[in-house]
Structure formats: C-alpha cells, structure tokens
Amino acid sequence: MKVLIAGCGDLGTETALRLQRAGHQVVGLRRDPSVLPPQVTGLAGDLGASLPPLPADVDAVVFAAAPDERSADAYRRVYADGLTRVLDGLVDAGATPRRVLFVSSTAVYGVTDGGWVDETTPTEPASDTGRVLVETERRLLTGPFPGTTFRLAGIYGPGRTRLVDQVREGRASVPEPPVHANRIHRDDAAAAIVHLLTGTAPLGEVYLGVDHAPVDRGEVVRWLAERLGVPAPEPGPDRRSRGGDKRCRNDRLLGTGFAFTYPTYREGYAAVLAGQGTRHP
Ligand SMILES: NC(=O)c1ccc[n+]([C@@H]2O[C@H](COP(=O)([O-])OP(=O)(O)OC[C@H]3O[C@@H](n4cnc5c(N)ncnc54)[C@H](OP(=O)(O)O)[C@@H]3O)[C@@H](O)[C@H]2O)c1
C-alpha cells in the first residue's frame, strides 16, 4: 500500500515508520521534508498556500498537520483549506484512495461538566479553533473519498515533557475544583492510525483516540510527583482548562480490535520518565 501523510511531523513520522516496517510505502508532505527519515519519501508543499502534484497511486491518506499557532485563521488555512487542497489535488491526480483519515481533536466537543463523551456526542465546540475542526471534518465526510475522522485527546510521549517538567520544578498544582482530562500516548495514536488504515474490517466515519483512563488532572500530577520524588503539588486554580472537563470513551476504537500499549497515564508516563522513544522533528 502507498500512503500519503499530509503534515508529516511527530505523529505523522511515527505512523510512517510503523507503516514502512509493515511493508508499506510512505510519502510525507510538509513544508520542510528535509528532516524526514530516509524511510519516508519527502514531498515539499504548503497546505496553506499551494501543493505540488500529488501521487496518482496513493491507496490511503493521513492528514496530520498541526498549525504553527492556535488561532482560527491559522486553523482555517492548515486544516479546512489545507484538507480541501489535498482532496482537490488527489482528484486532479486521478488518485482513488480507499480511505482519507483526518487526525482531528476532542476539542470538537464542548462538554465542560465532567460528563461522558463518545462518537455520538454532538460536536458543539466552545472555541473558534474547535469550530474550524468541525468544519474540516464535515468537508472530509462530504468529500470525494471515503473518510474517517480520528479525534485525538491530548498527545503525550517522548519529548513532550511539559507536565513532567512543571511537576519536577514545583510549578504544577492540583486543579481545584477537579478537571477531567483525556490523553493518548503518541505511539498508541500512531499504532491506532496504522491499525485503522490496514485493518480488513469496514471503517466507521468517526473514532475517538483516547486511552482507558480519563482522570482528574490532579491524580496525574500527584502520581508524577511521587514517581519523581518531589513534594506533592498543592491545590490551585486550573491553568489548563482548554480541553474542557469531559471524560472520553474509547469503546468504538477497542471494538475494531485495537489494543493499547499504554492503556493509562501510568504506563505511558513511566515510559516517558524512562526516556523511551524520541520525538520526531
Ligand atoms: N498535540 C496534541 O495534543 C493533539 C491533540 C489532538 C490532536 N492533535 C493532532 O495531531 C496531529 C499531529 O500532531 P503532531 O503533534 O504530530 O504535530 P507536529 O509534530 O507539530 O507536526 C505537524 C506537522 O505539520 C506540518 N505543517 C504545519 N503547517 C503546514 C503547512 N502549512 N503545510 C504543510 N505542512 C505543515 C509541519 O511540518 P513543516 O513545518 O515542515 O511544514 C509538521 O511536520 C495534528 O493533526 C494535531 O491537530 C494533536
């Protein structure tokens, strides 16, 4: 299978390497493809401006770009217009991918009361950036090719040590009142994309990509403090409420037969603290 990964950064490259090890060919599109590993064929292009001719023989596409800044304009350029450019480019090339997978975000949900969320929960984002993601999902699902949107929770993993650093340096607090946060280890996110693209079962249009443990963020910072041997963080105002307060379910992803390597933050952060893996540029 030949896979085009549009926006081939950390998650895209990890996905590419796993696909390549499984015997697939990968083309990675980004503005600076010179940093891609040799196993990935680089293709220079700007999703926000114009794209080079896309390969006609792609069997599947992963859209995993992330804008440089968190603004509605930047999101529109890279996500909504960028995805449209990719779909148009595929049509122009005469390509007929059997699946285009858009890496979206759980930010499409506006739940803030700690309630449970799944793929059937209405998308009522609280932010302008979230609204652009909903619009991008709509463009994919009404587009020319079979589409799947994969809504990831916060990615953590190799090199993503902001929370660990805050706890180590005594800058973290236990949110008061408690806030439920959802996450997925980068490697599980990449493995799930490979699983969805290469599986034989028919795919649905939407999957949540979250681990088994939506938890109060305070539990995570207390656990990290204990592992790091530093004093337990004190209660304080939540400074990271961007993700709302919700608990996301992963039953639909599990129903496809996917198994997590890092089912909860404990296994995942243990690997991060042990220095396992590297963050791709
Ligand atoms: N981080 C999270 O917690 C989180 C949560 C939910 C969902 N997600 C989603 O996960 C996906 C992957 O995230 P990531 O952590 O792998 O991001 P990343 O490492 O920052 O990679 C993003 C890639 O997008 C490329 N890119 C950005 N603007 C571009 C443009 N105009 N044209 C072409 N390529 C462009 C960048 O390469 P160049 O600079 O070379 O162009 C970079 O390689 C994204 O879709 C993101 O929205 C992330």
The ligand as an SDF file (V2000), in Angstrom:
LIG
                    3D

 48 52  0  0  0  0  0  0  0  0999 V2000
   -0.7560   17.8030   20.2780 N   0  0  0  0  0  0  0  0  0  0  0  0
   -1.8940   17.3490   20.7640 C   0  0  0  0  0  0  0  0  0  0  0  0
   -2.0680   17.1900   21.9810 O   0  0  0  0  0  0  0  0  0  0  0  0
   -3.0040   16.9860   19.8050 C   0  0  0  0  0  0  0  0  0  0  0  0
   -4.2710   16.7250   20.3150 C   0  0  0  0  0  0  0  0  0  0  0  0
   -5.2780   16.3620   19.4250 C   0  0  0  0  0  0  0  0  0  0  0  0
   -5.0000   16.2540   18.0770 C   0  0  0  0  0  0  0  0  0  0  0  0
   -3.7540   16.5470   17.6090 N   0  0  0  0  0  0  0  0  0  0  0  0
   -3.4890   16.4280   16.1680 C   0  0  0  0  0  0  0  0  0  0  0  0
   -2.4340   15.5240   15.9620 O   0  0  0  0  0  0  0  0  0  0  0  0
   -1.8570   15.7850   14.6990 C   0  0  0  0  0  0  0  0  0  0  0  0
   -0.3530   15.6740   14.7280 C   0  0  0  0  0  0  0  0  0  0  0  0
    0.2110   16.4760   15.6890 O   0  0  0  0  0  0  0  0  0  0  0  0
    1.7880   16.4460   15.9390 P   0  0  0  0  0  0  0  0  0  0  0  0
    1.9950   16.5160   17.3900 O   0  0  0  0  0  0  0  0  0  0  0  0
    2.4240   15.3400   15.1760 O   0  0  0  0  0  0  0  0  0  0  0  0
    2.2300   17.8400   15.2970 O   0  0  0  0  0  0  0  0  0  0  0  0
    3.6650   18.3010   14.8100 P   0  0  0  0  0  0  0  0  0  0  0  0
    4.7430   17.4320   15.2990 O   0  0  0  0  0  0  0  0  0  0  0  0
    3.7300   19.7580   15.1190 O   0  0  0  0  0  0  0  0  0  0  0  0
    3.5860   18.1070   13.2300 O   0  0  0  0  0  0  0  0  0  0  0  0
    2.7790   18.8900   12.4380 C   0  0  0  0  0  0  0  0  0  0  0  0
    3.3510   18.8840   11.0490 C   0  0  0  0  0  0  0  0  0  0  0  0
    2.5280   19.7140   10.2330 O   0  0  0  0  0  0  0  0  0  0  0  0
    3.3820   20.2980    9.2630 C   0  0  0  0  0  0  0  0  0  0  0  0
    2.7730   21.5250    8.8080 N   0  0  0  0  0  0  0  0  0  0  0  0
    2.3660   22.5730    9.5500 C   0  0  0  0  0  0  0  0  0  0  0  0
    1.8940   23.5410    8.7390 N   0  0  0  0  0  0  0  0  0  0  0  0
    1.9950   23.0780    7.4620 C   0  0  0  0  0  0  0  0  0  0  0  0
    1.6900   23.6150    6.1920 C   0  0  0  0  0  0  0  0  0  0  0  0
    1.1790   24.8590    6.0520 N   0  0  0  0  0  0  0  0  0  0  0  0
    1.9140   22.8660    5.0900 N   0  0  0  0  0  0  0  0  0  0  0  0
    2.4430   21.6170    5.2000 C   0  0  0  0  0  0  0  0  0  0  0  0
    2.7500   21.0460    6.3890 N   0  0  0  0  0  0  0  0  0  0  0  0
    2.5430   21.7770    7.5020 C   0  0  0  0  0  0  0  0  0  0  0  0
    4.7010   20.5690    9.9780 C   0  0  0  0  0  0  0  0  0  0  0  0
    5.8350   20.4370    9.0910 O   0  0  0  0  0  0  0  0  0  0  0  0
    6.5500   21.7220    8.4060 P   0  0  0  0  0  0  0  0  0  0  0  0
    6.7690   22.7160    9.4970 O   0  0  0  0  0  0  0  0  0  0  0  0
    7.8140   21.1620    7.7830 O   0  0  0  0  0  0  0  0  0  0  0  0
    5.5620   22.1850    7.3820 O   0  0  0  0  0  0  0  0  0  0  0  0
    4.7750   19.4050   10.9480 C   0  0  0  0  0  0  0  0  0  0  0  0
    5.5520   18.3910   10.4080 O   0  0  0  0  0  0  0  0  0  0  0  0
   -2.3850   17.1160   14.2570 C   0  0  0  0  0  0  0  0  0  0  0  0
   -3.4010   16.8820   13.2990 O   0  0  0  0  0  0  0  0  0  0  0  0
   -2.9740   17.6870   15.5130 C   0  0  0  0  0  0  0  0  0  0  0  0
   -4.0260   18.5660   15.2610 O   0  0  0  0  0  0  0  0  0  0  0  0
   -2.7590   16.9030   18.4490 C   0  0  0  0  0  0  0  0  0  0  0  0
  1  2  1  0
  2  3  2  0
  2  4  1  0
  4  5  1  0
  4 48  2  0
  5  6  2  0
  6  7  1  0
  7  8  2  0
  8  9  1  0
  8 48  1  0
  9 10  1  0
  9 46  1  0
 10 11  1  0
 11 12  1  0
 11 44  1  0
 12 13  1  0
 13 14  1  0
 14 15  2  0
 14 16  1  0
 14 17  1  0
 17 18  1  0
 18 19  2  0
 18 20  1  0
 18 21  1  0
 21 22  1  0
 22 23  1  0
 23 24  1  0
 23 42  1  0
 24 25  1  0
 25 26  1  0
 25 36  1  0
 26 27  1  0
 26 35  1  0
 27 28  2  0
 28 29  1  0
 29 30  1  0
 29 35  2  0
 30 31  1  0
 30 32  2  0
 32 33  1  0
 33 34  2  0
 34 35  1  0
 36 37  1  0
 36 42  1  0
 37 38  1  0
 38 39  2  0
 38 40  1  0
 38 41  1  0
 42 43  1  0
 44 45  1  0
 44 46  1  0
 46 47  1  0
M  CHG  2   8   1  16  -1
M  END
$$$$
